[in-house]
Amino acid sequence: MRWKKQLLTLTPYQPGKSIESVKKQYNLERIVKLASNENPFGCSNKVLSALKNNQPDFAIYPDGYMTTLRESVASFLNVSQDELIFGNGSDNIIQIISRSLLHPGANTVMATPSFSQYKHNAVIEGAEIREIPLLNGEHDLEQMYAAIDGNTNVVWVCSPNNPTGTYVSKNKLIAFLDQVPSHVLVVLDEAYYEYVVADDYYNSIELTRNYPNLIVLRTFSKIYGLASLRVGYGIANRSIIQALEPAREPFNVNSFGQVAAQAALLDQEFVEDCKEKNRQGLTKFYDFCKKHELDYYPSQTNFVLIDINADANQGFQFLLEKGYIVRSGKALGFPSSLRITVGSSEQNEGVLKALGEFLTQQNTAKLSGK
């Protein structure tokens, strides 16, 4: 078969190990998954109630226009309904944007390391990829701007960034947007937006009013705790949405996801509680790093990237056998780091205790010359 040649260079997205597979492999009764940045506190009780009382008919296609969800999100954000696009997770919108704007002869600019799906989709579409290394863990916007030319169609800005947890400040972002040519779509990926506490963060919805070449992506997978239902959305000038819509497959957000997301928006108290617990958890990780003299990036997300001064895969394996699934930084561009999701207080204490044991083991091995 005559496959696209670029597909032959790619591997499928590699999700973290499943809880059941780890239990079986290592004969463990309890597993804590801290690898995929899911909400350890689940979702709002309002979501559970809505799903119980609004069971969709399995034989009927979902509302392809996402009417009630669209109304709810538009009202919540104070935007027009035609300034929204919905996806099967924000990953789906990344795919839609790539399908719409990237092709052989076009190029796209992104930071590296950053979210892998920007590059993955660009490769599939045959576009030239211009990767700009992070500067101290942050987007180097000056160099990203310098990489833009007449053939650039999309620039990806992940803020807060995955896997570093860093963000772009308001002043830096505005200075960048002021320079980007109008023919270039700037994608501002805010999957972790609800976790941000930085004082100099920007109002991205407001920015879409001032920059007609900007689209903002958000998701219900993270703080809202709906990762398995796959609901994401984009906010942009209506002309951008109108251009993207033909590339969106019909019925791409399932009925359960639409019901759950609408209910999730109604419980901002749950969101604020998760945000506060997350900050408390991050403090525990920071204290641990300071105690053990480990470098880390201060995070505006629900995960932290820690340099363990050892092979990341060894640290990953050690924690795995202790019942904690984290993410090795080796595949993320940080070969001596672990990316660990902030869990509940109990989960954080457990994984940090296990990580402490690993560090002790490493230090002992170094002293013995092994």
N, C-alpha and C positions, 0 to 999 in steps of 0.2 A: 504494500500500500504506500501511497505517496504522501506520507506525513509531512507536516511543516518541519523543516530541518531544525528549527529552533526548539521544537518540543523534545527532540532527541537529546538536547543538552540539559534538560531540566529534570528535577526529581519532584515528586509530589510533596506538598506541605507535610512536614513531619510533626504531628501533634505530640504532646507529652504522653508518657505511658499511662495506660488506664489503671484505675484502682484495682480492678479485678485481676488484671494480668500480673500486677506486682504481688498481690496477695498470693496468687497461685505459685508464682516463680520462686518466692522467698519464704513461703509458708508462714506468712504473717497474718495476724487476725485484724490488725488495725492499720490503715494507711491514711496518711494526710497528704492531700494533693495541693502543693504550693508552686505549681509550674505554669499555670495558664492564666493567672491574674483574674480568677473568678472571685466573686464576692463570697467570703466565708460565712456570711450571715444570711445567705439565700436571697429571697425576694420579700417584698412587702406582703403582709397578710391580706391587704386589699387585692392583690393580684390573685392569691389563692381563692379568695371569695368570689372574685369575678369569673374565674375559670370554672368554678363549681356551679355558679348560677347562670352562666352564659355558654353552655356547651354548643359549639357549632355543629352543623350537620355534616358528617363525614363525606356524604355523597355530593355536596354542593361546593363548587369552587369558591375560594375566598373572594372578598371584594377587591377587585383589581385596582380600584382607585384609592383604597384604604380610607374611605370617606370619613368614618367617625374618628379614626386615629389621626387622620390629616387635620380634621377640625380641632382636635384636642391639642396636638403639637403646635399648630398655628396659633391657637389662643394662648398657650403656655409661653411661647417664644415671642408673641406679639409680631408675627410675620403674616404675610398673605399665604393662602393655601397653595397658590401657584408658584411659591418660592421654595417648595419642598419636593424632594424626591425620596422614595423609600426603597429599601433593599433588604435582601435576605442576609442581614448583618451589614455593617459598613464595608466589609470585604467585597460584597456584591457591587456596591457603588464604585469602589476602586476599579473593579472589573469593567463596569459600564463606562466609566470615564476613559479607561485605557482603550476599550473597544471603539470609542467614539473619536478619539483624538490621536491615537498613536498608530504608526504604520511605517513601513520602510521609507527612509528619507527624512523622517521626523526624528527629533531627539527629545529626551526627557531628563530633567535634572532632579537629583535627590541627594540627601545626606547618606552617609554610610559610616557605621552600621545604623540602620533604621528598620522600619517594618518591612519584612521580606516581600510582601505582596506587591509593592510598587514595582520592584525590579522584575518579579516573576511575571506579572502581566505585560510589562513592557517587552520582555523577551518574546513572549507568545505573539505579540503584535508585530515583531520585527523592527522595533524602533531602536535607535542608538541610545545607549544609557550613559549618562554622565554622572558619576558618583563623586561626591565631594566629602572627604573625610571629616568627621566631627572634630571640633576644636575644643579640647578639654571637656569632652562629652556632650558638647552643644553644637547645634547647627552653625556652620560657618557661612552665614548669609552673604558676606562680601564675596566669597569665592563662588558661592552658588549663583549669585547674580552675574559674576564674570563669565560663568559657563554658558549663560543664555545667549543664543544668537537667533538669526532669522528663521531657523528651522526648529526652534524649541517650541513645543506645543503644551507641555505640562511641567510644572514644578511641584514637587511634593514636600510639604513641611509638616512634620509629625511633632505636635506640641500639645502636651508633653510627649517626649520621644520614647519610643520603645526600641531598644532595651535599657536606656540609661536613666529614664525618669526625669530628665532635664526638660526645660521649657524655653521658649523664646519670649523675651520681655516685650512689653507693649512698644516702647520706643524703637527697638531693633526691628520689630515686625513692620511697623508703619514705615520706617525708613526704607525697608526692603520693598514693600508694596508700592511705594512711591516711584521706584525705579523700574519695576518689572514692566515690560512692554504690554500693551493692551491685548495683543494677540496670544499671549501666554496665559493659560489657566493655572492659577495657584490653588492647590488643594491643601487646605489646612485641616489635618486629621486630628480631631479632638476626642479620641476614644475614651480618654481618661479625664475629660474636662471637669466632671463633677467632683473629682478628688483634689483639684487645684486649690491652694490656699495662698499663693504668692500675691503680694500686694501690687506688683507691677505687671500682672497679667492683663490681657486686653479683653474688650468686649467684642467677640468675633462676629456676633450678629450685627452689631453696629457697623463693623468693618465691611460687611457685605453691601451695606448701603452706599459706602464711599468708594468701593472698588468693585466695579461690575465684572471683573475677571477673577473673582474669588469665590470658591465654594468651601463650605465648612462641613466636615463629616462628624457625626456623633453616633452613639450606639446605646442600645438598652442592655448590652451584654455584660457590662462591667458593674458599676455601682448599683444598677437596678436589678442585677441578679437574674437576668433572663437569657443567659448565654445559649441555652439549649433551644430556645424558641427563635433565635436569629432575626432580630429586628434592628435595622440601622436606618439612618436618614441623613440627607444632605440639605443644606440651606444655601441658597444663592439667588442672584438676580433671576427673575422669571425667564429671561432670554436664554440663560444657561440651562435652566431646568427644561425648557421647551426643546432645546437642542438634544439634550441627553435622553429624554423620555423614549424616543423610538428604539434606543438600544437596550432599554429595560425589558426583560422578558415579562409577559403577562402573568399575573397572579404570583408574583415573586415573594410576597409576605403572607405566610399562612394565617388562617383564621384565628388559631390559638394565640399566635404572636400578636396579632392586632388587638385582641381583647386584653391580653396581659399588659402590653405596653401602655394602652390607654389608662388602665387601672394604676399602673406603676407611677405615672405622672401625678396622680392625685395624692400620692403619699410622699411629699417632700420632707416630712418629719423623719421618715425612714432613711431617706437619702442623707440628711444632715447627721443622723445618728451614726450611720456607716462611715461617713467622712471623718467624724470625730474619733471613732474607734480606730480608724486607719492611721490617723496622725499619732495616736497613742502608741500603736504598734510600731510605726516607723521609729519613734523615739527609742524603743527597746532595741531595735536593730542598730541604730546609730550608737547607742551606749555600748553595745557589744563590740562594735567595730573599733571604737575608741579604746576600750579595754584591751583588745587584742592587737591594736595598732594596724588595723586593716583599712585600706582605702576603699571609699565608696562614693557614689554620686548622691547628693541630697535629692530626694525624689518628690515630685508633685503627682505621683501616681499611687497605686496600691501594690507596688513592688519595689524592690531595691536591688541594685547591682553591686555586689561585693567582690572585691579582689581578694581571694583567699591565699595568694602567694603560693599557689600549687596548681597542678594540672586540674583544670575544671572538671574533666571527666572522672578523675579520681574522687574529687569531692562529691560529685553527683552520685557516684556509685556507693560511696560510704553512706550518704544520707538515705539513699534508696533502700539499702539493706537494713537501715534503722526504721524504715517505714515512712520516710518523707520523700515525696517526689518534688524535686525542684528543677530548674532549667540550667543545664550546663551552658556556660558562655562560649564554649568552643565553636558552636555553630552560629553564634550571634556576633562573632568578631572580637570576643574578649576571652582568650584561651585560658586565663587564670582566674576567671570570675564565675560566680553563680548568680543567677537572677532568681530571687525568692519572692513569691507573693506574700504580702502581709496577711496573716490569718487571724484567727481569734486569739485572745490572750493566751489560752492554753496551748494552741498550736504554735504560736511564736516562741513560747518558753521551751517547748519540746524540740523544735528544729534548731534553736540556738544552743541548747544543751548538746544536741548531737553534733552540731558544727564545732562546738568547743572541744568535743572529744576527738574530732578529726584533726583539728589544729594541734592538739596535744600529741597525737600520734605522729603527725608530720614533724613536729619539733624534736620528738624523741628519735625519730629516724635520722634526722639531720645531725643530732649530737653523736649518734652512734656511727655515723659515716656511711649509712646504708643509702 
